[in-house]
Amino acid sequence: MFQLIAGALLLAFSLLAVLPPQHRVFWILSIAAKEWGWVFALLCLPVLWPWASAVGAAMALAAAVLYLVPLAQAVRAARHLPALLGAPFSGPFGQVATWATERFLRAVTR
């Protein structure tokens, strides 16, 4: 029963990471779900163990995927940053910004 309740709560909270919030309180929780989504995705793992109920495990798996959507979107957007930063910041600073962005992308995509 605990796995079912935990899976339902994690799934309900993970929806804040992908859906726009409708109230100020949900907006604050949405920021937490997006910024700390990887932590909440790790919290979904204990619900996925074999002793968990099938429905609770399915909800926890869906919640883990939804928590990781903002991370995937950020990595995809970061791949285009060097080209976007190169045009406005031409000159020596543009080279530094492009170098730093490329270094960040190498570290993230390993």
PyMOL commands that set and color helices and strands:
alter all, ss='L'
color gray80, all
select helices_A, chain A and resi 2-17+24-35+37-43+45-48+54-78+81-86+92-108
alter helices_A, ss='H'
color red, helices_A
deselect
rebuild
show_as cartoon
